[in-house]
Amino acid sequence: MQNASFSIVSFEGTDPYSQAGGLGVRVSGLVRTLAELRLETHLFFIGDPFRPGEEQCHDGRLTLHRWSQWISANCPGGVYDGEEAKVRDLTDSLPQYLVDVVIQPAVAAGRVAVVLLEEWQTAECACRLADLLIASGLRDRVVLFWTANNSYGFDRIDWPRLASSVTVSTISRYMRSIIRSHGVDAQVIPNGIPPELLEPIPRKEAISVRRLIDPDSHVTLFFKMARWEREKGWAQALGALTEMRQRRRRPLLVARSGGPSAGAPGIVEEAEARGLRVVEVNDEAALMTQLVAAPRADTDVINLRFGVNTRLARKLFAASDAVLANSIYEPFGLVGLEAMAAGGVIYTGGTGEDYAVDGRNAVVLQTLRPEEIVMRWEEFDSAPIRAARVRRAARQTARDYSWQRVAAVLLDRVAAQAARQGARMLRLVG
């Protein structure tokens, strides 16, 4: 597919303004990988209104197109501030631009034009783009994929129209089952992680975190990083701490419960209502201080009120006895995969985490009962050799989900679709 031109259309993108969750991480990793494969790549996203409207990266192989900046300039709350107006603007203005500025030149140069659109906000845009390509006689020269990363907004999608316009794809078998309930089939192309996350964590870094906690206190260290929402399994996680306390264990949860930059206040009230002692920290240095103090202060939860960078997250993944990625609803579970890459023992809720195999590379919880977390932790606590084996298997699994390998799957799917469309074009001409 070296003769292909890729355009990715997504609300979220590479700018901090444009990142609110896993979608921004996904598209950033995808476009970077395509550019590194020396493919012409364009990313259209709702970008920072005060950065250039168009920007060249990766020696010109990647072009960032910041869309709807005139709206974003009055929406300081980020990518989803003013969402409805941005959806209308992208739907009305982007299809013709794509045809005129990207697709037609690519086709004229003999390249395969590929457009990948993400999430419900781009569904109508995808349909209108297909209509324009049909009117221009270019539809069979362009490969169109629309990907669902979440079920948000599914009620706003005209599914029959979308399925007749594009190839529908998604990121896990669980999400495919949800899409099928709407009468549409979907291909599964998973998310990936960047190569730097596959580098081993120096043992001394993980040990340095553990040594901060008094080894004689027998503290069990948990780490959970997710939005403060019911579906993220916080009630089960906090309930597990209460259960362990009742069993005279010494749990300590390091919790990151907010959005990209600030922590959510709900965890403090919820934890204290359960009789758990919470301390809050505003930076990494304060976290390390509280890890030292926690056993003596009888602390149950350290609430992180700052953005956790990749380096710190990976240290905590590796140092923790368990990473609680126990969402009730998880389309894919990128944090769980990142934790596995660092050698963490992850506890998942078993929805979209196709990569998690219970007892081999992860713990896949079967219920919402807090005591199940405690029971499974006790199994590993009594069998450290088994825990070490799971950590090794987790790292191996993560390598199978590198963006390079995922991109190879994507390129195969695109090539297959291009071949089908080419055969259809030959039949029409014949």
C-alpha positions in Angstrom: 0.0 0.0 0.0 2.9 2.4 -0.5 0.9 4.1 -3.3 -1.8 5.1 -0.8 -2.8 8.4 0.6 -4.4 8.3 4.0 -6.8 10.9 5.5 -8.0 10.4 9.1 -11.0 12.4 10.3 -11.6 12.6 14.0 -12.8 15.1 16.6 -9.8 14.4 18.8 -6.3 14.7 17.6 -2.7 15.5 18.6 -3.1 18.9 20.4 -3.7 19.0 24.2 -6.9 21.0 23.3 -8.1 18.1 21.3 -7.5 15.2 23.7 -10.2 14.2 26.1 -9.7 10.4 26.2 -8.5 7.4 24.3 -9.6 8.6 20.9 -6.9 11.3 20.9 -4.3 8.8 21.9 -5.5 6.4 19.2 -5.4 8.8 16.3 -2.1 10.3 17.4 -0.5 6.8 17.4 -2.1 5.8 14.1 -1.1 8.9 12.1 2.4 8.8 13.5 2.8 5.1 12.5 1.4 5.7 9.0 3.9 8.6 8.5 6.8 6.5 9.8 5.8 3.9 7.1 6.4 6.7 4.6 2.7 7.0 3.6 1.2 10.3 2.8 -1.0 11.0 5.8 -3.5 13.8 6.6 -5.2 14.2 10.0 -8.4 16.4 10.1 -9.4 17.2 13.7 -10.8 19.9 16.0 -7.5 21.5 16.8 -6.1 24.2 19.0 -7.6 27.5 17.7 -4.3 29.3 18.3 -2.1 27.0 16.4 -1.6 26.9 12.6 -4.6 25.8 10.6 -2.3 23.5 8.6 1.0 22.0 9.8 3.6 19.7 8.3 5.2 17.0 10.4 7.4 13.9 9.9 9.4 15.4 7.0 6.1 16.5 5.3 4.6 13.0 5.3 2.0 14.0 7.9 -0.2 17.1 7.5 -2.3 18.3 10.4 -5.5 20.1 9.4 -7.1 21.9 12.4 -10.8 22.2 11.6 -13.4 24.5 13.0 -10.9 26.8 14.6 -13.3 29.7 14.2 -15.6 27.9 16.6 -12.9 26.7 18.9 -11.7 30.2 19.4 -14.8 30.8 21.5 -14.8 27.4 23.2 -11.9 27.3 25.7 -13.2 24.1 27.3 -11.6 21.9 24.8 -12.5 19.7 21.8 -16.1 18.9 23.0 -16.9 22.5 24.1 -19.4 23.6 21.4 -19.6 20.1 20.1 -22.9 20.5 18.2 -21.7 23.5 16.2 -18.4 21.7 15.5 -20.2 18.6 14.2 -22.3 20.7 11.9 -19.3 22.7 10.6 -17.3 19.5 9.9 -20.2 17.8 8.2 -21.0 20.8 6.0 -17.5 21.9 5.0 -15.1 19.0 5.1 -16.4 16.5 2.5 -16.0 18.9 -0.5 -12.6 20.0 0.8 -11.4 16.4 1.0 -12.6 15.7 -2.5 -11.0 18.8 -4.0 -7.7 19.1 -2.1 -6.8 15.5 -1.1 -8.7 12.8 -3.0 -8.7 14.1 -6.5 -5.0 14.9 -6.6 -4.2 11.5 -5.1 -6.3 9.7 -7.7 -4.8 11.8 -10.5 -1.4 10.7 -9.3 -2.3 7.1 -9.4 -2.6 6.6 -5.7 -5.3 4.8 -3.7 -7.1 7.4 -1.6 -8.1 6.1 1.8 -10.3 8.0 4.3 -10.7 6.7 7.8 -13.4 8.5 9.9 -13.8 8.1 13.6 -16.8 8.1 15.9 -20.4 9.2 15.7 -19.5 12.9 15.1 -18.2 11.9 11.6 -20.9 9.5 10.6 -23.0 12.0 8.6 -19.7 13.5 7.2 -18.8 10.0 5.9 -22.2 9.6 4.2 -22.0 13.0 2.5 -18.4 12.2 1.4 -19.6 9.0 -0.2 -22.4 10.8 -2.0 -20.0 13.4 -3.4 -17.6 10.6 -4.6 -20.5 8.9 -6.4 -21.5 12.1 -8.0 -17.9 12.7 -9.1 -17.5 9.2 -10.5 -14.7 8.5 -7.9 -16.4 6.2 -5.4 -14.7 3.0 -6.5 -11.3 4.7 -6.4 -11.6 5.7 -2.8 -11.6 3.4 0.3 -13.8 4.6 3.1 -13.7 3.2 6.6 -15.8 4.5 9.6 -14.7 3.3 13.0 -16.6 3.2 16.3 -14.4 3.4 19.3 -17.4 3.8 21.7 -21.2 3.4 21.6 -21.7 7.1 22.6 -24.0 8.7 20.0 -25.1 5.5 18.4 -28.7 6.6 18.7 -27.9 9.5 16.3 -26.5 7.4 13.5 -28.5 6.4 10.4 -27.1 2.9 10.4 -28.5 1.6 7.1 -27.2 4.7 5.3 -23.8 4.5 6.9 -23.4 0.8 6.1 -24.3 1.4 2.5 -21.8 4.3 2.3 -18.6 3.0 4.0 -16.9 -0.1 5.5 -17.8 -0.1 9.2 -15.1 -1.2 11.6 -14.5 -1.2 15.3 -11.9 -1.9 17.9 -13.0 -5.1 19.7 -15.4 -8.1 19.4 -17.5 -6.6 22.2 -18.0 -3.4 20.2 -18.8 -5.4 17.1 -21.6 -7.2 19.0 -23.1 -3.8 19.9 -22.9 -2.6 16.3 -24.5 -5.9 15.1 -27.5 -5.2 17.4 -28.1 -2.2 15.2 -28.4 -4.4 12.2 -24.9 -3.7 10.8 -21.8 -5.8 10.6 -18.3 -4.5 11.4 -14.7 -5.5 11.0 -12.5 -5.6 14.1 -9.2 -3.7 13.9 -7.8 -3.2 17.4 -6.0 -0.2 18.9 -2.3 -0.2 19.3 0.4 1.2 21.5 3.6 3.1 20.5 6.9 1.3 20.5 8.3 3.4 23.5 5.7 1.7 25.8 7.2 -1.7 24.9 10.6 -0.8 26.4 11.2 -2.7 29.6 10.8 -0.7 32.9 14.2 -0.7 34.7 13.8 -3.0 37.7 15.3 -0.4 40.0 12.5 2.1 39.1 9.7 -0.2 40.2 11.7 -1.3 43.3 12.3 2.4 44.2 8.6 2.9 44.4 8.1 -0.2 46.5 10.9 0.7 48.9 9.2 4.0 49.8 6.5 1.9 51.5 7.7 0.3 54.8 8.3 -3.4 53.8 7.3 -4.4 57.4 3.9 -2.9 57.0 2.7 -5.5 54.4 0.9 -2.9 52.4 -0.8 -4.1 49.2 -0.4 -1.4 46.5 -3.2 -0.9 44.0 -3.2 1.6 41.1 -6.3 2.8 39.2 -6.4 5.5 36.5 -9.8 6.2 34.9 -12.5 8.8 34.6 -14.7 9.3 37.6 -17.7 7.6 36.1 -19.9 4.7 37.3 -18.9 2.6 34.3 -15.2 2.7 35.2 -15.7 0.4 38.2 -14.8 2.8 41.0 -17.4 1.4 43.4 -16.0 -2.1 43.1 -12.4 -0.8 43.6 -13.3 1.2 46.7 -15.4 -1.7 48.0 -12.4 -4.0 47.7 -10.4 -1.7 50.0 -13.2 -1.9 52.6 -13.3 -5.6 52.2 -9.6 -5.9 52.7 -9.7 -3.7 55.8 -12.3 -6.0 57.3 -10.0 -8.9 56.7 -7.3 -6.9 58.6 -5.2 -6.4 55.4 -3.4 -3.1 54.6 -4.5 -1.9 51.1 -3.3 1.3 49.6 -4.9 2.7 46.4 -3.1 5.3 44.3 -6.0 6.8 42.3 -6.2 9.1 39.3 -9.9 9.8 38.8 -10.2 12.9 36.6 -9.8 14.0 33.0 -6.5 14.9 31.3 -5.3 17.5 33.8 -7.4 17.7 37.0 -8.7 15.1 39.4 -12.4 14.6 40.0 -13.7 15.5 43.5 -16.2 12.6 43.7 -13.7 10.0 44.9 -12.9 11.8 48.1 -16.6 11.8 49.2 -17.2 8.3 48.1 -14.1 6.9 49.8 -14.7 8.7 53.1 -18.4 7.6 53.1 -16.9 4.1 53.2 -14.8 4.9 56.1 -11.6 5.1 54.1 -8.9 7.7 54.8 -7.9 9.8 51.8 -5.0 12.1 51.2 -4.7 14.3 48.1 -1.4 15.2 46.4 -0.8 17.8 43.6 2.5 16.6 42.2 4.8 13.6 41.9 7.1 14.6 44.7 4.1 14.8 47.1 3.0 11.3 46.0 6.4 9.9 46.9 6.2 11.6 50.3 2.8 10.1 50.9 3.9 6.6 49.9 6.4 6.8 52.7 3.9 8.2 55.2 0.9 6.0 54.3 1.6 3.0 56.5 2.1 5.1 59.6 -0.8 7.4 58.8 -3.1 4.5 58.1 -3.9 6.0 54.6 -6.2 4.0 52.3 -6.3 6.2 49.2 -3.8 8.6 47.7 -5.8 10.8 45.3 -3.7 12.3 42.5 -4.9 15.7 41.5 -2.4 16.2 38.7 -1.9 14.8 35.2 0.1 11.5 35.3 2.8 11.5 32.7 3.7 8.3 30.9 6.9 7.7 32.8 5.2 7.9 36.2 2.2 5.8 35.0 4.6 3.0 33.8 6.4 3.0 37.2 3.2 2.7 39.0 1.9 0.0 36.7 5.1 -2.1 37.3 5.3 -1.4 41.0 1.7 -2.2 41.9 0.4 -5.5 43.1 -2.6 -5.0 40.9 -3.7 -2.4 38.3 -7.5 -2.0 38.6 -8.7 -1.6 35.0 -12.0 -3.1 36.1 -14.5 -1.1 34.0 -18.1 -2.2 33.8 -18.2 -1.1 30.2 -14.9 -0.8 28.2 -14.9 -0.7 24.4 -11.2 -1.6 24.3 -9.3 -0.8 27.4 -6.2 1.1 26.3 -5.0 1.8 29.9 -5.1 -2.0 30.6 -2.9 -2.7 27.5 -0.5 0.0 28.5 -0.2 -1.4 32.0 0.5 -4.9 30.5 3.3 -3.4 28.4 4.9 -2.2 31.7 4.5 -5.7 33.2 1.5 -4.8 35.4 -0.9 -7.4 36.7 -4.2 -6.0 35.4 -7.7 -6.7 36.7 -10.3 -6.1 33.9 -14.0 -6.2 33.7 -14.1 -8.5 30.7 -15.9 -6.4 28.0 -13.8 -5.0 25.2 -10.4 -6.2 26.5 -9.8 -8.9 23.8 -6.2 -9.0 24.8 -6.8 -10.2 28.3 -6.8 -13.9 29.0 -7.7 -14.8 32.6 -4.9 -16.4 34.6 -2.5 -16.2 31.7 -1.7 -12.5 31.2 -4.4 -10.8 33.4 -7.2 -11.3 35.8 -10.6 -11.1 34.1 -13.3 -10.4 36.7 -16.5 -12.3 36.4 -18.7 -10.2 38.7 -19.1 -6.7 40.1 -18.5 -7.9 43.7 -15.6 -6.2 45.5 -14.7 -9.4 47.2 -13.8 -11.0 43.9 -10.9 -8.5 43.6 -9.8 -9.4 47.1 -10.1 -13.2 46.4 -8.1 -13.0 43.1 -5.4 -10.8 44.8 -5.1 -13.4 47.6 -4.5 -16.1 45.0 -1.5 -14.1 43.5 -0.2 -13.0 46.9 0.1 -16.7 47.9 1.8 -17.6 44.6 4.5 -15.0 43.7 5.9 -17.3 40.9 2.6 -17.3 39.2 2.3 -13.5 39.5 5.7 -13.2 37.9 4.7 -15.5 35.0 1.5 -13.4 34.4 3.7 -10.2 34.3 6.0 -11.8 31.7 3.0 -13.0 29.6 1.4 -9.5 29.8 4.5 -7.9 28.3 4.6 -10.4 25.5 0.9 -9.8 24.7 1.4 -6.1 24.6 4.0 -6.6 21.8 1.3 -8.1 19.7 -0.6 -4.8 19.9 2.2 -2.5 18.8 1.0 0.1 16.4 3.4 -1.4 13.7 1.5 -4.7 14.0 -1.9 -3.1 14.1 -1.1 -0.9 11.1 -0.2 -4.1 9.2 -3.7 -5.4 9.9 -5.2 -2.1 8.8 -3.3 -2.0 5.6 -4.3 -5.6 4.8 -8.0 -4.7 5.3 -7.6 -1.6 3.2 -5.9 -3.5 0.4 -8.6 -6.1 0.5 -11.3 -3.5 0.2 -9.5 -1.7 -2.6 -9.2 -5.0 -4.5 -13.0 -5.6 -4.1 -13.7 -2.1 -5.4 -11.3 -2.5 -8.2 -12.9 -5.7 -9.3 -16.3 -4.0 -9.2 -14.9 -1.1 -11.3 -13.6 -3.6 -13.9 -17.0 -5.3 -14.1 -18.7 -1.9 -14.6 -16.2 -1.0 -17.4 -16.4 -4.4 -19.0 
